[in-house]
Amino acid sequence: MSSPTTSSAPRQIAWPSVITVISAAILIGAEVFGAAFAGGWALSLLFGLEDTGAHILQAVLFLLGVAIMASFVRNAQRIEPFTRRA
């Protein structure tokens, strides 16, 4: 087996990659959280829930949106690395 090589070269932030991922996250986040809010409202009307039930449903969908966005940023960072060797 070969041993992993370690480099002492400093790492630099790849700003174009960071800006690309942040821009995409803002765009997709607006859609995800807007859909969570609207979906919670629509489902609460469909199921005849009161305001409290609607807010709870929106909060649950919002937390699902947070998980989706965290997954998106992790996967995007794998494709567009935030750092590179100098």
Stockholm file with secondary structure:
# STOCKHOLM 1.0

chainA/1-86         MSSPTTSSAPRQIAWPSVITVISAAILIGAEVFGAAFAGGWALSLLFGLEDTGAHILQAVLFLLGVAIMASFVRNAQRIEPFTRRA
#=GR chainA/1-86 SS CCCCCCCCCCEEECHHHHHHHHHHHHHHHHHHHHHHHHHHHHHHHHTTCCHHHHHHHHHHHHHHHHHHHHHHHHHHHHHSCSEEEC
#=GC SS_cons        CCCCCCCCCCEEECHHHHHHHHHHHHHHHHHHHHHHHHHHHHHHHHTTCCHHHHHHHHHHHHHHHHHHHHHHHHHHHHHSCSEEEC
//
